[in-house]
């Protein structure tokens, strides 16, 4: 029996960090359900999701914050996210 090809199919929720619009930041806070901070530096704008004192997710403008079916959050850059996931319309 030879090798077979497999495809990964999982459903996640995600929100893209698009900028500093107050309504957008409020959407992110509601989505992650945790405190966030926004920082400005030579790297641009960075959004930090604070899970605990030593556990922070850092996302830059254009990145996605992804929540899996278990509620675990992670950050993915735009290229990786769009290569792995397709939007599902209800």
Rosetta blueprint (number, residue, H / E / L):
1 X L
2 X L
3 X L
4 X L
5 X L
6 X L
7 X L
8 X L
9 X L
10 X L
11 X L
12 X L
13 X E
14 X E
15 X E
16 X E
17 X L
18 X L
19 X L
20 X L
21 X L
22 X H
23 X H
24 X H
25 X H
26 X H
27 X H
28 X H
29 X H
30 X H
31 X H
32 X H
33 X L
34 X L
35 X E
36 X E
37 X E
38 X E
39 X E
40 X E
41 X E
42 X L
43 X L
44 X E
45 X E
46 X E
47 X E
48 X E
49 X E
50 X E
51 X E
52 X E
53 X L
54 X L
55 X E
56 X E
57 X E
58 X E
59 X E
60 X E
61 X L
62 X L
63 X L
64 X E
65 X E
66 X E
67 X E
68 X L
69 X L
70 X L
71 X L
72 X L
73 X E
74 X E
75 X E
76 X E
77 X L
78 X H
79 X H
80 X H
81 X H
82 X H
83 X H
84 X H
85 X L
86 X L
87 X L
88 X L
89 X L
90 X L
